[in-house]
Amino acid sequence: MIPTTVLVIEKNEMIRALHEEYEFSDRFITYLLVRKIRVEAGLIDQLFNSSEKRMARALLLLGRYGAPGQPQKVLPKVSQETPAEMIGTTRSRVNISMNKFMKLEFIHQYDGKIHVDDSLPGVVLHD
């Protein structure tokens, strides 16, 4: 959740850049492959995991666990609608999962922000 600038590239210009700008082409293809892998992981997650496990995974994604550098311990302020859309469930189901995670001390809430405990990745990895 950061400020973003969107640039529209015409189809012909994109084709030209992919053919002539090798560094851009490599980065773009890498981005597409990473995105494809993430979408496939999301589909597998949706098919085989409970909404609770998907909620834990969404919190870890928002906290950038597994990304280069240190993960965020404090998640950006988001409504329950955002993770509900991410995991394909209702806001009420998100609320139930969040309350359970707080009770189990996987997360803590201060000033409307969610603080992730180091034990939360175990929810996703444990089976």
C-alpha positions, 0 to 999 in steps of 0.5 A: 500500500504505497503511492503509485503512478500508472503509465499507459503504454500503447501496444505497438510501443510495448512490442517494440520495447520487448524486442529492442530493450533487453533489460526491460524485456527480462524484467517484464517477463520475470514480473509476469512469471512471478505474478503467474506463480503467485496467482497459481499459489492463490488458486491452490490456497483457495482449493485446499486450505481453510479460510483461517489458513488463507487469512494467515497467509493474507496477513503475511503477504500484507506484512511482506513475509518472504520478501527481501529484507525484514518483514513488516511487524506492523501492517498497514491499516486496512478494512476487513473488506481487503483481506476478505477479497484477498482470500475469497470470503466474507468480512464476518469470516475475516472478523472471526479469524482475526479474533481467533488470531488475537486470542491465540496471540498471533496478532495484536491490535494497537491504535487500529494497526495490526502487529504480527507476532513471529509465531503467525507463519507457523499457522501457514506452515503447520499442517 
